[in-house]
Amino acid sequence: MSKNEEKTVRQEVKIEGILAEKGVKVKAKGRIDELKSKGYGMDENGELLLNFYEALHLVDRGLLEVKNEKGEKVGFQELLQFSEKNDENAWAKYMVYRDLRSRGYVVREGFGMGVDFRVYDRGDYGKDTAKYLVLTLQEGKPITLEELTQIVRQCQSLKKELIVAVMSRRGEIVYYSVSQLTLP
């Protein structure tokens, strides 16, 4: 099969989603199971709700087509702008999410505490709990030492490793492992 034929086949089997206030909803039952098995979205009343960064990732890969309530197609830029209305850090979260997914990790939404993502070791999703918690920061947008210390303590109480993902102004991402120094 040629690349053009592959592209055509891929376009025909796009997952359809509807833009919602909290993300993108997918209603097709078979597609919901497929996405859930790969670590995407959360169940919400028999539908799958994708976070904006998940939807952006799937749109970017050509696997998802998003429409608004009027049935009009929503492009990547429009989706990004909509998500930035809800979260000023949306672009940085998407970039970190995309980078981690491209490295083969399953990335799920964090559970508060200032943590953006839970990251599962390769092959562990569905078998084990997340090993890492990721905090996304942007160059030029500081965080206080007190905030960072509180997040580190909470991560340690959950027996998780905190990774700080810093996105530079050029869009490059550098990861730092953070732990608390304890002196004897």
Backbone torsions as a table, in degrees:
resi	resn	phi	psi	omega
1	MET	NA	133.0	-179.5
2	SER	-76.7	166.4	-179.5
3	LYS	-62.8	-37.4	179.0
4	ASN	-65.1	-39.9	178.2
5	GLU	-65.6	-41.4	178.2
6	GLU	-61.1	-43.1	-179.7
7	LYS	-62.7	-41.6	178.7
8	THR	-63.2	-44.6	179.2
9	VAL	-62.3	-43.7	-179.3
10	ARG	-63.0	-39.5	180.0
11	GLN	-65.9	-33.7	-178.7
12	GLU	-69.0	-27.9	-175.3
13	VAL	-105.5	26.4	178.3
14	LYS	-62.7	144.9	175.3
15	ILE	-80.7	136.9	179.2
16	GLU	-101.4	135.3	178.6
17	GLY	-132.8	154.9	179.6
18	ILE	-113.1	129.6	179.4
19	LEU	-65.3	129.5	179.0
20	ALA	-128.9	172.4	-177.6
21	GLU	-62.4	-38.3	-175.7
22	LYS	-97.5	-3.4	-177.9
23	GLY	162.2	-143.6	179.8
24	VAL	-124.8	128.0	-178.6
25	LYS	-96.8	134.3	175.7
26	VAL	-113.4	129.5	-175.7
27	LYS	-108.1	-23.5	-175.9
28	ALA	-66.1	114.2	-172.8
29	LYS	-53.5	-48.6	-179.4
30	GLY	-61.8	-37.1	179.9
31	ARG	-72.8	-31.9	178.1
32	ILE	-61.2	-48.7	-179.8
33	ASP	-62.0	-40.2	178.9
34	GLU	-61.6	-46.3	-179.8
35	LEU	-68.2	-42.8	179.8
36	LYS	-60.5	-39.1	-179.3
37	SER	-65.4	-22.2	179.1
38	LYS	-97.9	6.2	174.8
39	GLY	87.5	23.0	179.5
40	TYR	-102.5	143.3	167.7
41	GLY	69.7	177.0	178.7
42	MET	-135.2	143.2	176.7
43	ASP	-64.3	134.4	174.7
44	GLU	-147.2	100.5	178.3
45	ASN	55.3	47.6	177.8
46	GLY	78.9	1.4	176.0
47	GLU	-115.3	166.2	177.1
48	LEU	-109.1	123.6	178.2
49	LEU	-100.6	115.2	176.2
50	LEU	-90.1	136.4	171.6
51	ASN	-66.4	162.0	-178.3
52	PHE	-60.8	-39.9	-179.0
53	TYR	-68.2	-32.1	175.4
54	GLU	-67.1	-45.5	179.5
55	ALA	-63.3	-43.1	177.9
56	LEU	-59.2	-42.0	179.6
57	HIS	-62.7	-45.5	-178.8
58	LEU	-69.8	-35.7	175.7
59	VAL	-65.5	-45.2	179.8
60	ASP	-59.7	-36.0	179.5
61	ARG	-82.5	-3.8	178.6
62	GLY	78.6	19.8	-177.3
63	LEU	-100.7	-14.1	-175.3
64	LEU	-130.5	138.6	172.6
65	GLU	-118.7	123.2	-176.8
66	VAL	-104.6	137.0	176.3
67	LYS	-126.2	152.4	175.9
68	ASN	-85.4	-176.1	-176.8
69	GLU	-64.4	-23.6	179.1
70	LYS	-83.9	-3.7	-179.2
71	GLY	87.3	8.9	179.1
72	GLU	-86.0	140.6	-179.5
73	LYS	-66.9	136.1	178.1
74	VAL	-109.1	119.8	-178.9
75	GLY	-81.6	175.7	-178.4
76	PHE	-57.0	-50.6	-177.4
77	GLN	-61.5	-42.6	179.0
78	GLU	-63.8	-41.6	179.2
79	LEU	-63.9	-41.7	178.2
80	LEU	-63.0	-45.4	179.5
81	GLN	-62.2	-40.4	178.1
82	PHE	-63.3	-42.7	-178.7
83	SER	-69.4	-31.2	179.2
84	GLU	-69.9	-21.0	175.6
85	LYS	-67.1	-33.1	-179.4
86	ASN	-88.8	-25.4	-174.4
87	ASP	-151.2	110.7	-178.3
88	GLU	-65.2	-16.6	-179.9
89	ASN	-95.7	14.1	-173.4
90	ALA	-59.1	-43.1	-178.3
91	TRP	-63.7	-45.5	179.9
92	ALA	-63.2	-42.9	178.9
93	LYS	-62.0	-43.2	178.3
94	TYR	-61.4	-44.7	-177.8
95	MET	-62.8	-42.3	178.4
96	VAL	-67.2	-44.4	179.1
97	TYR	-58.1	-49.1	-179.4
98	ARG	-60.6	-42.5	-179.8
99	ASP	-63.6	-45.8	-179.8
100	LEU	-65.2	-42.2	177.1
101	ARG	-62.1	-40.3	-179.3
102	SER	-66.8	-20.6	177.4
103	ARG	-89.2	1.3	175.3
104	GLY	94.3	9.1	179.0
105	TYR	-89.9	149.9	170.3
106	VAL	-92.9	127.9	-174.7
107	VAL	-119.6	125.4	179.5
108	ARG	-119.6	164.7	179.3
109	GLU	-63.9	142.0	177.2
110	GLY	-70.9	168.8	-179.9
111	PHE	-113.6	60.2	175.7
112	GLY	78.9	-153.8	-179.9
113	MET	58.8	15.3	-176.8
114	GLY	86.0	-2.1	-179.1
115	VAL	-88.1	131.4	-176.5
116	ASP	-85.9	-38.7	-173.0
117	PHE	-137.5	152.0	164.7
118	ARG	-106.0	133.3	-177.7
119	VAL	-122.2	128.4	-179.3
120	TYR	-96.5	139.2	173.9
121	ASP	-58.2	152.0	-179.2
122	ARG	-55.7	127.0	178.4
123	GLY	85.2	-4.6	-177.0
124	ASP	-92.8	-13.9	-175.5
125	TYR	-63.4	129.1	-178.9
126	GLY	88.2	-13.8	-179.1
127	LYS	-110.2	-32.4	-174.6
128	ASP	-141.0	169.7	177.5
129	THR	-80.0	166.6	178.8
130	ALA	-63.8	139.9	-179.6
131	LYS	-90.0	-30.4	-174.0
132	TYR	-122.4	148.9	169.1
133	LEU	-117.6	133.8	-173.9
134	VAL	-116.2	129.9	174.8
135	LEU	-107.5	125.0	-178.4
136	THR	-98.7	126.3	176.9
137	LEU	-127.0	154.9	175.9
138	GLN	-114.1	141.4	176.0
139	GLU	-56.5	132.3	179.4
140	GLY	91.3	-6.7	176.9
141	LYS	-118.6	89.3	-172.4
142	PRO	-70.7	162.2	173.6
143	ILE	-125.3	145.0	-178.7
144	THR	-75.8	155.0	178.3
145	LEU	-62.7	-35.5	178.9
146	GLU	-63.5	-43.6	178.2
147	GLU	-61.3	-46.5	-179.3
148	LEU	-63.0	-42.5	179.1
149	THR	-61.9	-42.3	179.4
150	GLN	-63.5	-42.8	179.5
151	ILE	-64.8	-42.3	178.5
152	VAL	-60.6	-44.7	179.6
153	ARG	-61.4	-43.7	-179.7
154	GLN	-64.8	-39.8	178.2
155	CYS	-64.7	-42.0	178.9
156	GLN	-65.9	-35.7	178.3
157	SER	-66.0	-26.0	176.4
158	LEU	-90.9	0.3	-178.4
159	LYS	60.1	43.4	178.4
160	LYS	-119.6	152.9	177.5
161	GLU	-93.0	128.7	179.4
162	LEU	-87.7	129.0	175.1
163	ILE	-118.0	126.8	176.0
164	VAL	-100.0	120.5	177.9
165	ALA	-100.4	115.8	-178.6
166	VAL	-108.1	122.6	178.3
167	MET	-98.5	124.1	178.8
168	SER	-75.3	171.1	179.0
169	ARG	-63.9	-22.5	179.3
170	ARG	-89.3	0.7	177.9
171	GLY	90.0	6.0	177.3
172	GLU	-81.5	144.1	-177.2
173	ILE	-116.5	130.5	176.9
174	VAL	-121.4	135.1	-177.6
175	TYR	-106.6	136.0	178.0
176	TYR	-125.7	131.5	174.3
177	SER	-85.3	131.6	-176.2
178	VAL	-120.7	133.2	174.6
179	SER	-143.8	164.5	-177.9
180	GLN	-89.9	134.7	177.4
181	LEU	-83.4	123.2	176.8
182	THR	-120.5	124.2	179.9
183	LEU	-96.9	142.7	-178.7
184	PRO	-71.0	NA	NA
